[in-house]
Amino acid sequence: MVTATTTREVLYVAATRGRESNRLYVDTFYDPDHDTSHGPVPEQPREDVLARVLANTGAGTAAHTAIERKSHIGTVVRPSCLFDDR
């Protein structure tokens, strides 16, 4: 069962471990708290749910990836500069 809160890592494992086939059942009526909802939940297209799952990462970010994301394009970042006391 794939819901809007499934992480992409869990989806990968679920979608790649079948011997004969792999099937994904996508919950398009996800309600995070059914007891406190205020009416019916609108259906979400399965493509939107799957796109949200692919954007939902459960893994930590590697240090070099974090540096790349924070650095400017074309700027060289030395790991030692992260520990400068200046």
Buried (B, 14 or more C-beta within 10 A) or exposed (E): EBBBEBBBEBBEEBEEEEEEEEEEEBBBEBEEEEEEEEEEEEEBEBEEBBEBBEEBEEEEEEEEEEBEEEEEEEEEEEEEEEEEEE
